[in-house]
Amino acid sequence: MEIWPGTAYPLGATFDGTGTNFALFSERAEKVELCLFDDDGVETRFPLDEVDGYVWHGYIPQVQPGQKYGYRVHGPYDPASGNRFNPNKLLLDPYAKAVHGQIDWDPALFTYNLGEEPDTINNDDSAPHMMMGVVINPFFDWDGDRNLRVPYHKSVIYEAHVKGLTQLHPEIPEEQRGTYAGVAHPSVISHLQKLGVTAIELMPVHQFVNDGTLQDKGLNNYWGYNTIGFFAPQNTYSSTGDTGQQVQDFKAMVRTLHQAGIEVILDVVYNHTAEGNHLGPTLSFKGIDNQSYYRLMEGDEQHYMDYTGTGNSLNVRQPHSLQLLMDSLRYWVTEMHVDGFRFDLASTLAREFYDVDKLSTFFELIQQDPVVSQVKLIAEPWDVGPGGYQVGNFPPQWTEWNGKYRDTVRDFWRGEPATLGEFASRITGSADLYEHSGRRPVASINFVTAHDGFTLADLVSYNEKHNDANGEDNNDGESHNRSWNCGAEGPTDDPAVLGMRARQQRNFIASLLLSQGVPMLLHGDELGRTQQGNNNGYCQDSELTWINWESIDQPLIEFTAAVNALRAKHPTFRRSRFFDGRPVLRGEGERLPDIVWLDPSGETMKPEAWDSGFGRSVGVFLNGDGIQGKDDRGRRITDVNFVLYFNAHDDIVNFTLPSDEYAPAWDIIIDTAGHNADTQPVKAGEGLPVDAKSLVVLRAHTVEEAEPDHSVAASLAALSQTATAETAALSTPAVPEPAKTKKVSAPKGPAQ
């Protein structure tokens, strides 16, 4: 083979239909060698003599897709000054579009001698133990595919793990389970469509590394928050091999999901890499240009700044490091057709110096980028560094995982006192967090559960975490889960406990889907998935974390789908503007605010009522004529009126329906206790008993729509089959209540 000069752009390995251009950035390297490997592992080296703007490059006409390659980079080895060059270490291209193989954690992967001081040097060749880049075929028949651009206020996100979602699905062919093809299988897509999901948010699919310490325990880095390749889809999720075909598999999955009307959002980990701290292996960035890619301690360049708890933090102050992030994001949008990103520990990306700065260069680049700025951008708005909790403080273009929503809704339904006011703020879009920056309710990605923590079934079944299987003596994972086991820890055959758990799951799902903002469901919550009390399943690549499709809660599936159908049909539950509490002109000159909070007597909530520490029940009127904004054709949006009653108390609360100026009569369309579904319309001013720990949704009764929505009615019919037994079980004996007080009183909270 001969090597031509090639070009410095684009970075990475780029096949043009004839040959392949290779380009690698390294500001401090003294020499760079491109290493090609045949199927027998025989290595051929080509020096890259052309350098432009710190980019080393060359073009080899004969190199075709499927070619495995890596780099050896020469330069000073002086950890104290931040330089860790060692040409004996084969390095993965940061821009590799596909990766072959895995690492085996041989000592040769380290630049120092294990068991000795970390400034010693290990010159063993790491190539036999390394993963390699693969030249890919960039051409793919997208069949007219394009980004779906579903508006946030119409979005319902489903957080899922490629393997966990599909590994045990009986309808998926065995060879496709745990893969991209499995996610795109008709059985999975039909389930998502039944639920009304508009976007699947995949946990990390960038190429990641399994931790050696976990493998020593017989465990794996199941979640994948240990990225080494920001352009390459994880090769173990391919059903057809890891010599570049994983790219085609991923694209085929996206194309199929788009055809089903489902967006694809990636959970991306740009805040750190799998190389860890000064004791970690040298796999890529460390050996290419350690000082450029990582945040090092000032005055102590041997060590790394760590805002992530993983050993290192990416150096977002360096232009080429920032370029890597932006090039990666654009690649996944333009070449892989994804619809958005959820940024893990996003606060780390905002640390240019020390404090989190929402006007940092990273956010400025996102703002002006014509590609990335147009997709969904979701922040996990915290990291482990000082001042890292930044819920509500990201720029206007961003949405955020609303951790305060999660905590407040959990506290409310388990009966914690003095939570009513904040609960009211959270279910109406968290205006206190987002309105000040010009954002709207959709800035709040609402969730009750996520991959990190209890599943929904476990949230109502365990007071304590049970992480012994992780091998850390149950010391890992969050200890303050805001959970309630409903009277028994873990598995039980007590009908009262089981009945309360079922009701609490419905309460959480209904609250989530009917709150203003963007709801996010955790995969399997609608099925009753359990991890047996393990709230930190990051290392459990087993049936503990995989969805068991053979053991599902069918009534809960039907209930989830029905409530989401109600949300999709009625714009009052997915408003694009915050409530303002001002009167709205209605027919015959009547004026009612767009939202009214109601106490159990049917009167407007008094300010002092919100201040009672024991109030755990409240009603809210949502005015269908008070929806601000217009539809896609510029028309005014209207809907029927709704009243929702939330009772987190452990006793029945008798609510009085508001006066007939709100509506002459109301249809009960959801009752999480199950037994109010078949009642006749309730007239204004009449009493309505709302069971302990339950949520009731009423729609204004109209001639045009005198019956509940068909999907909701079907769900409640299924639910009623179990409700009678649940209610009987709950009547005697009483299920222990987590909150100390038993007093029923009117609630308290904000005016809007």
Secondary structure, DSSP 8 states (H G I E B T S, - for coil): ---B---S-S-EEEE-SS-EEEEEE-SS-SEEEEEEE-TT--EEEEE--EEETTEEEEEETT--TT-EEEEEEE--EEGGGTEE--TTS-B--TT-SSEES-----GGGSSS-TTS-TTS------GGG--EEE--------TT-------GGG--EEEE-HHHHHTT-TTS-GGGTTSHHHHTSHHHHHHHHHHT--EEEES--EEE---HHHHHTT----S---EEEEEEE-GGG-SS-SSSHHHHHHHHHHHHHHHTT-EEEEEE--S--TT-STTS--SSHHHHHHHHHB-EETTEEEEE--SSSSS--B-TTSHHHHHHHHHHHHHHHHTT---EEEETTGGGGGBSSSSB-TTSHHHHHHHH-TTGGGSEEEE----SSTT---TT-S-TT-EEE-HHHHHHHHHHHHT-TT-HHHHHHHHTT-HHHHGGGT--GGGEEE-S--SSS--HHHHTT-SS---GGGTSTT-SS-S------TTSSSS---HHHHHHHHHHHHHHHHHHHHSSSEEEEETTGGGT---TT-S-GGG--STTTS--TTS--HHHHHHHHHHHHHHHH-GGGS-SS-----EEE-GGG-EEESEEEE-TTSSB--HHHHT-TT--EEEEEE-TT---SB-TTS-B-----EEEEEE-SSS-EEEE---TTT-SEEEEEEETTSTTTT---EETT-EEEE-TTEEEEEEE--STT-S--HHHHHHHHHHHHHHHHHHHHHHSS----SSS------------
